[in-house]
Amino acid sequence: LRPLHLPRAIIPLFLDLAAHNTARSIETCAVLAGVLRQNAFFVTTLMVPKQHGTSDTCTTEDEEGLFAALEERGVIAMGWVHTHPTQTCFLSSVDLHTHCSYQLMLPEAIAIVLSPRHTPSCGVFRLSDPTGVDLISSCDRGPGFHPHDEPEPPLPPIYVDADGGSVARGAGGGGRAGRGGHVVWMGGEDDEDIGVVDFR
């Protein structure tokens, strides 16, 4: 996988954008967008679509308009971020299906889950490939929550840490992709210039 550079500042920025919903125990989501330079991806923009949420779901609206806005700004979708205001930090079955569509478009795509009321409070994930991608893309159980059986070892789990688990462990990434992850954390929590496009 090509490296995906992710500014640390994106975490507090998105939590601030989601604060109103989080206080009401409603999920919020956004698209991570950016550019490809010298065979590496750089997240530069948070695009917050029109959406409606509950305590355990977030559904985007006008996806056509969102993808038109990506094209207009010369950026590509590199994954997504969402809150779990009432739950721990993991990918639900609905999240797995949402993320699968991102990862089928871009193998390096990531899913960030922010769970501000729990520890760990942040996870950066991707479907294992081919195991998780094949399992989720061939699932015919339809929308909504439903179980997925984890593959038997030695196959990897359905999803894995994309940053080597460094955020979940509280290390903040250390500026490198540790333990096989392809995410490279950049900068501090307040020193990055991240664009925000909020359609809400």
C-alpha positions as CSV (number, residue, x, y, z in Angstrom):
1,L,0.0,0.0,0.0
2,R,1.1,3.6,-0.6
3,P,1.5,5.7,2.5
4,L,-1.4,7.9,3.6
5,H,-0.3,11.0,5.5
6,L,-2.8,12.1,8.1
7,P,-2.6,15.3,10.0
8,R,-3.0,14.8,13.8
9,A,-5.0,18.1,13.8
10,I,-7.8,16.4,12.0
11,I,-8.9,14.6,15.2
12,P,-9.6,17.7,17.4
13,L,-11.0,19.6,14.3
14,F,-13.6,16.9,13.6
15,L,-14.5,16.4,17.2
16,D,-15.2,20.2,17.4
17,L,-17.4,20.0,14.2
18,A,-19.2,17.0,15.8
19,A,-19.5,18.4,19.3
20,H,-23.2,19.5,19.0
21,N,-24.3,16.1,17.9
22,T,-21.9,14.3,20.3
23,A,-23.5,16.2,23.3
24,R,-26.9,14.8,22.1
25,S,-25.5,11.3,21.6
26,I,-25.8,11.5,17.8
27,E,-23.2,10.2,15.4
28,T,-21.5,12.6,12.9
29,C,-19.5,11.7,9.8
30,A,-17.3,13.3,7.2
31,V,-15.2,12.3,4.2
32,L,-11.4,12.5,4.4
33,A,-10.3,14.1,1.1
34,G,-6.9,14.9,-0.2
35,V,-4.3,14.6,-3.0
36,L,-1.8,12.1,-4.4
37,R,1.8,13.5,-4.5
38,Q,4.9,11.5,-5.3
39,N,3.1,8.2,-4.9
40,A,1.8,9.0,-1.4
41,F,-1.6,10.3,-0.3
42,F,-2.1,13.4,1.8
43,V,-5.3,14.2,3.6
44,T,-5.9,17.9,3.2
45,T,-9.7,18.4,3.6
46,L,-12.6,17.4,5.8
47,M,-15.9,17.3,3.8
48,V,-18.9,17.2,6.0
49,P,-22.0,16.1,4.0
50,K,-25.6,16.7,4.7
51,Q,-26.5,13.9,7.0
52,H,-28.8,12.5,9.6
53,G,-27.8,10.4,12.6
54,T,-28.9,8.4,15.6
55,S,-26.9,7.1,18.6
56,D,-25.5,4.3,16.4
57,T,-25.8,5.4,12.8
58,C,-25.0,8.2,10.5
59,T,-26.4,8.4,7.0
60,T,-25.2,10.9,4.4
61,E,-27.5,12.7,2.0
62,D,-26.8,14.0,-1.5
63,E,-23.7,11.9,-2.2
64,E,-23.8,13.0,-5.8
65,G,-23.3,16.6,-4.7
66,L,-20.5,15.5,-2.4
67,F,-18.6,13.7,-5.2
68,A,-19.1,16.7,-7.5
69,A,-17.6,18.9,-4.8
70,L,-14.6,16.6,-4.5
71,E,-14.0,16.8,-8.2
72,E,-14.5,20.6,-8.3
73,R,-11.8,21.0,-5.6
74,G,-9.4,18.6,-7.2
75,V,-9.3,16.2,-4.3
76,I,-10.2,12.5,-3.9
77,A,-12.0,10.6,-1.2
78,M,-9.4,8.8,1.0
79,G,-11.8,7.4,3.6
80,W,-14.1,8.7,6.2
81,V,-14.3,9.6,9.9
82,H,-17.2,9.3,12.3
83,T,-18.1,9.5,15.9
84,H,-19.3,6.8,18.3
85,P,-20.8,9.1,21.0
86,T,-22.3,6.2,23.0
87,Q,-20.2,3.2,22.0
88,T,-16.6,2.1,22.1
89,C,-14.1,2.4,19.3
90,F,-14.7,-0.3,16.6
91,L,-16.3,-0.8,13.2
92,S,-19.9,-2.0,13.4
93,S,-21.3,-4.2,10.7
94,V,-22.9,-1.1,9.1
95,D,-19.5,0.6,9.3
96,L,-17.8,-2.3,7.6
97,H,-20.2,-2.1,4.6
98,T,-19.8,1.7,4.5
99,H,-16.0,1.4,4.5
100,C,-16.0,-1.4,1.9
101,S,-17.2,1.0,-0.7
102,Y,-14.4,3.4,0.0
103,Q,-11.8,0.7,0.0
104,L,-13.0,-0.8,-3.2
105,M,-12.5,2.6,-4.8
106,L,-9.1,3.2,-3.1
107,P,-7.3,0.3,-1.5
108,E,-5.5,2.7,0.9
109,A,-8.8,4.2,2.2
110,I,-9.2,4.4,6.0
111,A,-12.0,4.6,8.5
112,I,-11.4,6.7,11.6
113,V,-13.7,6.1,14.6
114,L,-13.7,8.6,17.4
115,S,-15.3,7.5,20.7
116,P,-14.8,10.5,23.0
117,R,-16.4,8.9,26.0
118,H,-14.3,5.7,26.0
119,T,-10.7,4.5,26.0
120,P,-9.3,4.0,23.5
121,S,-11.0,7.1,22.0
122,C,-9.6,6.8,18.5
123,G,-9.0,4.0,16.0
124,V,-7.8,4.1,12.4
125,F,-9.0,1.0,10.5
126,R,-9.2,-0.7,7.1
127,L,-10.6,-4.0,5.9
128,S,-8.0,-6.7,5.7
129,D,-7.3,-7.4,2.1
130,P,-8.3,-9.8,0.6
131,T,-10.0,-11.5,3.6
132,G,-12.2,-8.6,4.9
133,V,-12.8,-7.0,1.5
134,D,-13.9,-10.3,0.0
135,L,-16.2,-11.1,3.0
136,I,-17.9,-7.7,3.2
137,S,-18.2,-7.1,-0.6
138,S,-19.9,-10.5,-1.0
139,C,-22.2,-10.2,2.0
140,D,-25.9,-10.3,0.8
141,R,-27.6,-9.7,4.2
142,G,-28.7,-6.2,3.1
143,P,-28.5,-2.9,5.1
144,G,-28.7,-2.7,8.8
145,F,-26.9,-4.3,11.7
146,H,-26.0,-8.0,11.3
147,P,-23.2,-10.2,12.4
148,H,-20.2,-11.2,10.3
149,D,-18.3,-14.3,11.4
150,E,-14.6,-13.6,11.9
151,P,-12.3,-15.7,9.7
152,E,-10.5,-18.6,11.4
153,P,-6.8,-18.2,12.0
154,P,-4.4,-18.0,10.3
155,L,-6.5,-15.6,8.2
156,P,-6.5,-12.0,9.5
157,P,-9.6,-10.5,11.1
158,I,-12.2,-8.6,9.0
159,Y,-10.6,-5.3,9.8
160,V,-7.2,-4.2,11.1
161,D,-5.4,-1.1,12.4
162,A,-4.2,1.0,9.5
163,D,-1.8,3.0,11.7
164,G,-0.3,0.0,13.6
165,G,-2.7,0.7,16.5
166,S,-0.6,3.6,17.7
167,V,-3.5,6.0,18.2
168,A,-5.6,3.4,20.1
169,R,-2.6,2.8,22.3
170,G,-2.3,6.6,22.9
171,A,1.1,7.0,21.2
172,G,-0.3,9.3,18.5
173,G,1.5,7.5,15.7
174,G,5.0,8.7,16.3
175,G,5.2,10.0,12.7
176,R,5.6,6.6,11.2
177,A,3.5,3.7,10.1
178,G,4.5,1.1,12.8
179,R,3.6,-2.5,12.8
180,G,2.6,-2.8,9.2
181,G,0.2,0.1,9.0
182,H,0.3,2.5,6.0
183,V,-0.9,5.6,7.8
184,V,1.8,8.2,8.6
185,W,0.8,10.7,11.3
186,M,1.9,14.3,10.6
187,G,2.3,17.4,12.7
188,G,0.7,18.3,16.0
189,E,-2.9,18.6,17.0
190,D,-3.1,22.3,16.2
191,D,-0.5,23.1,13.5
192,E,-2.0,21.8,10.3
193,D,-3.9,23.8,7.7
194,I,-6.9,21.5,7.0
195,G,-9.7,22.6,4.7
196,V,-13.2,22.2,5.9
197,V,-16.3,22.0,3.6
198,D,-19.4,21.7,5.7
199,F,-22.6,21.1,3.7
200,R,-24.9,20.7,6.7
